[in-house]
Amino acid sequence: MTTLPLRRRSLLAATPALLATPALAPAAFAQEAAWPNRPIRIIVPFAAGGATDVSTRVLGQKLTEILGQSVVVENRPGAGGTTATDYVAKATGDGYTFLMASVSTTALALGLYSKLPYDPVKDLAPVAPAVLAPIGIAVRKDLGVNTLQEFIALLKANPGKYTYGSAGNGSSGHISCVALLQQTGTQAVHVPYRGSGPVFNDLLAGYVDFTADVPGLMKPHVETGALKALVMATAERSSVLPNVPTSAEAGLPGYKAYSWFGLFAPPTTQPAVIDKLAKAVDTALRDPNVIARLDKEMGLPPFHDYTPARFASFLREEIDYWVPIVKASGARAD
């Protein structure tokens, strides 16, 4: 798997008022040192059952062991993940509310929405990335196609007839399908959902015709024959669906699609808390059982050795890469 590029912004420094009041400093340090002393919430901006949700729960279980406090996952789907993202961006930075954001709620959202209620760089404090998420295309079993080229021919012969589901307007699956249609000169109707789980339910029931998502969610349905995976939009084959060709192997070498998930905090969260959580995340992602669940079972390789500063730099680079692509596609989410 090709490693993605990276970067970052500085976190808030101590205010002059605090510096001018030495009596407050010991209390602040004591509060940071005691963190965490109650349950921590991680807000997932998509419905239960999707890759973001499942990977967050795997990570949260290990963080509970490492930090000695319960890590609770709370799903807040809506508006392509931007509702939950805005909620955390405006939350109190007390060290007990975090967001599992993705490329869609940060970089893609900037290109899709004419006006976001938050700025991903200014209003979110990067903590640590969690996993990389390769994306592939899967179709319902009775669509009558077995290869990507057959699928493209079907779309070309029937412009606008077929539908695709995604985890929401502006989600990585949405943009992955837009990119495929744009690159192949084809048309299809977008049906947004409130997470990947509902998409797969309707895809299996035949209410939509195809989707773009991570291989781990496709795997059980591909293995039973309920769905057909046509392509992985990556340079290498997926470890969980090794028989599915890459874009180049499928005859569309320029097509690439991926997502990533990572933890962010409200911007007023103490840097010491952010650093402590970042180290805990890195420790969790090195655990053999966590690696087995995420990489071997779900096809979501973990990130390693990311400081909050490095993650912030990575976010800015992703924005620089994706926003022009999204705007050039003409896709809008509002």
N, C-alpha and C positions, 0 to 999 in steps of 0.2 A: 504494500500500500504506500503510495507516495505521501510523504509527510507534508502537511500544509505549512505555509509561511506564518510569521508571527509579529506582534508589537504591543504598546501600552501608554497610559497617561498617569500622572502622579496623583496620589490620594491627598485628601485634605490634611493640611498641617494644623498644628495646635493654634488656636486663635490668640491674638495679643491679650485678650481678657484673661484667658487661662494662664498664659505665661506671666502675666502681671499679678496673679493671685496664687502664690506658692502653696497655700493651704489646700487648694482644690486638687493639686496634682497627685498627692498620695491617694486620695479617694478615687480618682480616675484610674490610676494604675491598679488599685486594689480591685476595682470593678472588672477591669480587663483580665487580671490574673484569675479571678473567680469564674470567668466565663468558661463553659456554660453552667449555670446553676438551675436551669429549668428547661423544659422541652423546646426544641428548635423546629420551626416550620420551614419546609421547602415548598414553595408554590410552583406547581406545574401548570403552564398555560394551555394545556390540552386535556382532552378527556382521558379517563382511565383506559388502559389496555393498549395504548400506543407505545412506540419506542421510547419517547421522552419519559412517559410515566413509568414504564417497566424498569428502565435503566436507573431512574432516580430512586426507585424503591430498593433496587439491589444495592446501590451506593448508600442509601439512607440506613439500611440495616447494618452495614459495616461501620458507618460513622457513629451509630448508636453505641457500638462496642468500644470504639476508639475514644469517644468524647465522654462516655459515661452518662449521657442524657438521651432521652428519646428524640429521634429525628422523625417528625411526622410529615408525610407527604399530603399536600392538599391540592386537589384539582380545581382550577378555575378557568374552564374553557370559554372561548368567545372571541369574536373579531380577529381570527387568525392568530390568537395568542397575545394580541396587543392589550386587551383588557387587563389581564393578570400582570403583564409587564408594567403597565402604568400604575397598577395598584402597589407593586413593590417599589417602583421608582419614587412614589410619594409616601411610602410607609416610614414609620419611625425607625431610625437606625440604631436600634437597641441591641442588635446582635442575635435576634431570635426570629427574624423573618428574612428569608432568602428566596431567590428565584432561580429555577432551572430554565434558563433561556436557550434559544437556539439561533441558528443563522437566520431563520425566518422572522423571528421577533426583533432582531437587531438589524443586520445588514439588509436583508430583503425588504423589511418594512419601510426603510428609508426611501426605497425606490418605488414602492407600491402605493403608499399613502401620500396624498397631497399635503396633509398636515397630521403629524403624529402628536399625541399629547405628551410625549417624552422624547428626550434626546438620548439615544443609546450610549453615547460617549460621556455626556455631562451628567445624566441622571441615574446612571447605574455604576456601581463600583465593582469592577471585575474581581472575582475571587480565584476561580480555577476552572479550566475546561475539564470535562468529564470524558466524553467519548467522541470519536469520529463515526459518522453514519453514512456508509455508502448507500446509494439509491439505485433501484432497478425498476423496470416496468413489468407489471403482471396483468394478465387479462383473464376474464372468465373462461372457463374450460370449453364452453360451447360457442365461442366466437368464431371458430373455424380457422384459426391461424396457429402455426407452430413455430414460426420464426419472426424476427423483427421485420425482415423485408416483406414477408407476407402481410404482416400487420400494417405496415406503411402503405402497401398496395390497396388494402381494404379501406383505409382512411381516405386515400386519394380517390377511390371509386365512389365513395359515399360521403362527400363533404358535409360536416355538421350533423351527421346521423347518429354518431356514437358519443357516449358520455364518459367522463372520467371523474372519479371522486378524489378529494384531497382532505387533509386535516383542517382545512380552512383557507379562506382567501389570504394569499401571501405566504402560505406555508411552503416549506421546501418541496413537498410533493407537488403543489400547485405550479411552482415555477419550473420544476423539472419537466412536467408535462407541457407547459407553455414552450419551453426550450425545444423539446422534441418536435412539437407541431410546427414551430417556426422553422426549425432546421430542415424539416422534411416537406414543407409547403403544404401541410394538411390542416384540417379543421376538426374540432370536436367541442362538445359542450361541457363546461366545468360545473360540477355539483359540489359545493363546499359543505363540509361537515364540521363537527365540533371535536375532532380528534380522529386518529387512525382506526381505532376500534370500530366505530360505526361505519367507516368506509368499507372495511373488510366484511362486515356483516352484510351490507348491501351488495357488495361485489359478489359474494358467495351466493346471494339470493337472486342475482341477475338484474338488479335494479340499476346498476351502473356497469360499464363495460371494461374499464381498465383503471389502473392507479399507478402511482409512483411512490415507492416507500422502501424501507430498509429490508434487507434480506431475511432478518430474523423473524419478522412478522409474516413474511411470505412462506417461509419454510414449511410449517406444518400443513398448509393448504396445497403447496406444490407437491409435497411428498404423497399426499392422498389423491392427487390428481384433480382436486377441486379448482385449482388455478394453474395457469401456465406462466412461468417467468420467462420473458423473452430476452432480456439483456440486463447486465449490470453496467451502469454508466461510470465505470472506473477503469483504471489502467490495468488492474489485476482482478482475477476472479475472486468471488467471495468464498471465505472458508466454510460458510454454512450452506452455500448453494454452489458447489464447485463445478457443476455441469452446466451452469448458465453462462453463456459467452459474454465477454466484455464488449464495449461499444465497437472497438476496432475489429474484433472477431465477428461481430454481427453485421459489419458493413457500414457502420456509421461512426468513423473514428473521431470526429469532432464533437461528439455528444458526451458531456460529462455532467454528473450531478452528485451532490453529497450534501450532508448536513452535519452539524455538530451540536452538542449540548454542553452547557457550562453554567457554573454557579455565579450569580451576581448578588450584590447586596444594595440596600438603599445607600445613597451617596454619603450620608452622615454617619455611617457605621465606623466604629473605631478601627484604625489601621491594624492595631494589635490583634483585634478579633478576626479581621480578615486574614491576616497572616497565619494565625493559629488554625483557622478552618482550612486554608489552602494546603497547609502541611498535612492535616488530617485526611484531606481528599487524596493527596498524592500517596499517602500510606495505604489508604483503602484500595486505590486502584492498582496497587502492587500485590495485593493479597491474591494467592493462587485461586481461591474459590471465587472471588469477584471476577478475576480474569476469565475463569472458566465460564461463568454465567454470561458475562458481557461479550467476550470475544468469540469463544468457542461455540456457545449456544445461540447467541443473537447476532454475531457478526459485527459487533461494535467495538473495535479496538480502543482501549483507553489511551488517554494522553498521559505523559509523564514529564516531570521536571519543569513544571510551569509555575513561576512565581506570579503573583497578581500583576506585577509590572509587565511581564512577558505576555500574559493573557490579554492585557489592555492593548498592547502593540498588535497582537494577533487580530483583535477585534477591529482595529482601525484598518488593517490590511484587508480584511474581509469586506469591509464597507467599500474601500477603494476598488475592490475587484467586482463585487456583485451589483452595486447600485447602477453603474453604467449599463450592465447587461440587462437588468430588469427594466430600466427606462427605455432602452432600445427595443425591447420586446413589445412595448405598448401595454403590458399587463397592468391593470389597476385593481385595487382592493377597496376603493371607496367611490 
